[in-house]
Amino acid sequence: MAEPALAYTYMATPIGRLLLAGTEEALHYLSFPSGHKAFGPKQGWHRSETPFGEAKRQLAEYFAGERRSFDLPLVLTGTAFQKRVWNTLRSIPFGETRSYGWLAAEIDRPTASRAVGAANGANPIPVIVPCHRVIGSNGALTGFGGGIETKQFLLGHEGVSVP
């Protein structure tokens, strides 16, 4: 099934200019301004502010320290395995971290830490689906699509002591 024509906009935040993409019904993507997973608008997308008022409001509240979770309609496009990982990410509370091993066990795939890591890295809506809350079992901040500095900022913003 083809993806619907998406609208996109940008939002200035403490971690840089985020790209938001979606429809009137739901947010589909959030992209960081830098890092190995950053991307810009795709062919066929059109610029519009209209669909993003609520997403921008909730993100602004999060960055202002006034919001700890998000309540937005999302479209998570991926495999069934990826969607299980992403939905489980949403259960990690603000200000807490979990390991890849914990995440694998939580979805009843205790030997799949590497696959969980790959799914975590493919998260299409970071920050809102909090993949930044997943760290190595030794407490190390592992790779992050928006860059380790962004992960450090997000965790620090949530009150997590980071190395």
Secondary structure, DSSP 4 states (H G I P E B T S, - for coil): -PPPPPEEEEEEETTEEEEEEE-SS-EEEEE-SSSTT---PPTT-EE-SGGGHHHHHHHHHHHTT--SS----B---S-HHHHHHHHHHTTSPTT--EEHHHHHHHTT-TT-HHHHHHHHHT-SSTTTS-GGGEE-TTS-----TT-HHHHHHHHHHTT----
